[in-house]
Amino acid sequence: MNSVKLSGTLDTDPKVEFLESGKAKCSFSVSLVQGKDKYSREHCFDCQAWGSVGEMIGEKYKAGSVIEIAHGILNEERWSDKSTGETRRRIVVVVFDVKPAPTETGGVGGPDYDDVPF
């Protein structure tokens, strides 16, 4: 099973770009703290949202906003480093649905799988 749910704080403003197809791609990073004592750890996750969900995140959320990812999956990206030729990889959370932060109202509908390009 590949399913992600997490809640955290945006590190920076989401970056929305539109591909040649006109589809929106929103990239952002979410941090969360695990634990509450001297052993607590901060985790940072790179995230992407596509289409209408990505546009909404870009418009509604800013650095420091609390976001709850209600449904996402892990996706491995691979590429060849241009300077070394080495294969690089990273894991990204692909976001399908978010819930409003506790102080906000509204939200988006259910997941829109058609907006994800893979």
N, C-alpha and C positions, 0 to 999 in steps of 0.2 A: 504494500500500500504506500502511495506517495501522497501525503496530505500534510499541509502546514497550517497551523493556527498560531498566531503570536500577537502580542501587544507590546508596544514600545514607543519610543520617541524618535521623531525624524531628526537626523543629524544635520542635514542641510535642506534648503528648499528643493522640492522635486524638480527634475529637469524634464520638460516635455518637448519632444521633437516629433515632427511629422515626416513619415517616410514618403517616397515617391508615390506610393499607392494611396496616400492620403490618410493612412492609419496612424493614430497617435501611439507613441511609445513613451512611457514615463519611467524614469529611473530615479531611485531614491535609496536611502540607507536608513535602517531602523536599528536603534540600540535599545537593549534592555539589560537590567541588572538581575542576576540570579543570586538569591540569598540576601540576608540582611545583617550579617555580622562581619567579622574581620576576614571571613573566607568568601565573601561575595565576589562575583565576577561579572564584568560587563561583556556582553556579546554584541557584535555588530553584524547585521545581515544586509547584503546588497539585494535590492528588490527591483522588479519590473512589473508594470501594469500596462496593458494594451487597450486600445480602443476607447470606448466611453468611460471605462473605469479609470484608465490612465489620465484622461482629460479631467475627470472629476477630482482625482487626487491632486493634480497639478494646480487646479483652481482653488480647492478648499483647504489644503494642508500646506503648512510652511515649516521651516526649521523650528524645532521645539514643540511642535504639535504632537499630541498623543494620538496614535493610530492603532486600531485593532484590525489585524488581518484575519478575517473570518474564514477565508478559504484560499489556499494557495498550494502550489506544488514546488518541489525542488527540481531545478533543471541545470544540467552540467553544460557549460559552454567551453568549447575548445578552439584554440587558434594557434597559429605559428607566429612566434616572436620574430618581427621583421629584422631585428639587429642580430639575433643569435641563431635563428632558425629552430630554436627549441619549441616543443609543443607546450603550450600553457593551458591551464584550465582553471575554472572557478565555478562554484555553486551559487546559483541565484534563486531567490524565491520569486516565482511567477505568481502574481496576485490576481485572483479572479473576483474577489468580493471583500469589501471592508465594512466595518460597522462604525457608526459615529462614536466619537469619544464620549465619555459619560456626561459632559456638559453640553453636547451638541444634540440636535434633533435631526430626523430625516436619515438619509443613507441611500445607498444604491440598491438596486434590485438584486436578483440572484446572479450567479456567475454567468458570464458571457464567453463561452469557450470559443466562439467563432472569431473573436478578436485576436486570439493568440496565433502567431504565424507558424506554429509547428504542430 
